[in-house]
Each structure stands twice: as C-alpha cells, then as structure tokens.
Amino acid sequence: MNQNPKNEELNSCCQGKSLMDEVYGLLDQQIAVWELPKRHYMALNKVETKTMKVGGVEMTVQFNPSRIVSSAAKVDVTSIKERKCFLCKAHLPQEQEGIPFGNGYLILVNPFPIFPRHFTIPALEHTDQLIRTRLGDMLDVARELNGCVIFYNGPKCGASAPDHMHFQAGNRGFLPLEKNWNSVYREQAEVIVDHSEIKVSRLPYYPHAALALESMDKEAMKQQFEKIYSLLTVPQDSPEPMLNLLCRFEDGLWTLWVFPRKLHRPWQYFAEGDDNLLISPASVDLGGVFITPLEKDFEKITSTDIEDILRQISMDADEFDLLCSRLKELR
C-alpha cells in the first residue's frame, strides 16, 4: 500500500502479531477513520435475515442494501472499459489502507460487507480474474487467514471486477455450508475419489452442483483441481469455465468447495414488474447466504424461488453426474 505515516504506524503496531490479528486490526482501524465502511458495518448490525429450507438444506436470506453495488454491477466489456478499476492501487480511496500478502497481493477491508468481517484481496497487478494458475495462492491465503473462509467468483459468476484478479475473505461460521460442514454435511457427502493424500466428495443433498475437496497436501489439491478444471467446458463468451470456489484451512486440512455453473444470472434478474428479483448469485449465495439488496425482494422471495434460481445457474444434473463419473475414472 502507499507508504505514508498511517501505514507505517499500522505496520509498527502489528509487529509480532499473526496475520489474522493484523487483518482484524486493519478492520478496526479503517472503521475508525473511514466513513464509508463505518456506515456500512454499523448498518450490518441491523441487517434483516430470514432462514428457510431450500431442497432440504438450511439457507439464510439477507437484506443488505449496500450490496446493490455488486448485485447490479455492469460487467459487460463496454462498461468495464469505461470505468476506472476500483481494485487498482492507483484508484483506491485516499482513506483505504492495506496489508501486503504473499507474492503480489494486498488485503483490504471490503467497505460493502456481507460478513461481519469482510475483506478483498486483489492482486497488485491489473490482470484478469482467472483462477487456473492461482489456486495455490488461494490455498496460501486460506492457511494464513484461517479464521476466514476465502472465496473466488469467476469473471462470469458474480465477480464485479472481472478485469482484476482478486479473492475475498469473510469470518468463519457465517456461511451455513462451512459452518455445518463438520457436524452435518460431510457425513452426508458421497465420496467419489479417496486417496491417501486427497478426498473428493459430491454433495447429492445440496440444491445445486457442488464438490468438496479435502487434503493436507497443497500440491495434491492443486493437481485435483486441475483435473476438475480441465473437464469443465469453457463457454464462448467466458475466458474460463464457469465456477465459484470457497476455501478454508482448519487443523492442517484444506477444504475447497467447487461449484460448477452454466449461467451468470437467472431470468428473474432481467424480468420486469412483479417477476423481477435482483439476485446475482455468487460464492456467498452458493455457500448458503442469499443476498437481496432490495427490500421488496427480501420480503417476497421464497424457498421455491431460490431453488429455481440455483437450478438455472448451476451445472445440469446429468452433466454433473458425468463430471463425477469422469473424476472417478481419473483417480
């Protein structure tokens, strides 16, 4: 980040602390001095939520007006070219500070939060949002920020900045899939690959296509993800297969959830009148927290609506079955 007295003071006070402590300290500091996140994090304390069963799985709906920035983001080529990249270092707000991470990343407080503690982790270089060669970076982030779940939205799968590589992070225990994985969902998962170094499961009870990779070996995770990636179709209008990722690191074990997709936004997003639902699903939604930036949508959305939206955007059941069968053959 910019080398100014504030950053030097922040770095000085963080010496000797874990990166997780530093990041949470950054959040406190930014809320104290920057009005935008202060306002939105205070509003988050009063955000309305409701819980419902979707295909037998518990999901939360959150009414979060500040997320209109992301849900309604224009991500077509023309719109991207006409706006300044808000993740580039040169275009960050004057008040925004960050913590360098790894080989070319910066950890920033997300001023439009979904999680009580929400961060964005952009690459310092302005380069396209593509995951294939950066899965190892995501695993590194998850290991160092082990109090958070890390997520990746593909360029056609909810990323509001498809022109700038970035991850996001939010505190653990917030997403139902991650929160209930050990106690509920892992036991219900169907194991399709089981090696000494890695296990891959499918989630047949989940209302959309989902895989879970578990390993203590970083290279095994990267190799298995490459197998999945290579089996996915790349749409003509997308630079990579359509997918979302969630990742966490706990007790030496990485868990990576992979959500293969076929559609960016459901028909309800573009509908007019009473049929309209401004829902643009991304990793957080697929992890069990559906974001509604408009109150009208929060009030009227039903479990049937959510299940229909998930069915539209997710890989078809037959295609997902084929993907799982091919993964079994590759083991």
Number of C-alpha atoms within 10 A of each C-alpha: 17 13 8 9 9 13 15 12 10 17 14 10 12 16 10 9 11 11 16 14 14 18 22 17 15 22 22 14 16 22 18 11 12 15 13 14 20 19 14 20 23 12 14 20 9 10 13 12 15 13 14 14 14 20 15 11 14 16 23 20 23 22 24 24 18 20 19 17 12 16 22 14 16 13 18 10 10 9 11 16 11 8 8 11 17 13 23 16 19 13 10 14 11 9 11 17 24 22 18 15 18 11 9 11 22 20 23 25 26 23 23 22 20 23 18 14 19 22 26 22 25 24 24 20 13 15 14 15 24 20 23 14 9 14 19 15 17 22 21 17 25 24 21 16 22 21 19 25 26 28 26 27 27 28 26 26 25 24 26 20 22 22 19 22 26 29 24 23 27 23 18 19 14 21 23 19 23 20 16 14 15 10 10 11 17 16 10 15 18 15 18 17 18 13 10 8 13 18 18 25 20 23 18 15 15 19 18 25 24 23 24 21 21 21 20 17 14 16 13 17 24 16 12 19 18 14 15 17 19 12 15 18 14 14 13 8 7 13 14 19 24 25 26 27 26 26 25 26 24 13 8 10 14 23 23 25 26 23 21 26 26 19 19 20 21 19 16 17 16 12 12 9 6 10 12 14 24 23 24 24 26 27 26 24 21 26 23 21 24 26 26 27 22 18 13 14 19 21 12 10 13 15 17 12 14 22 15 16 21 22 19 18 23 22 23 16 13 8 12 20 15 13 17 20 12 15 17 14 10 11 11
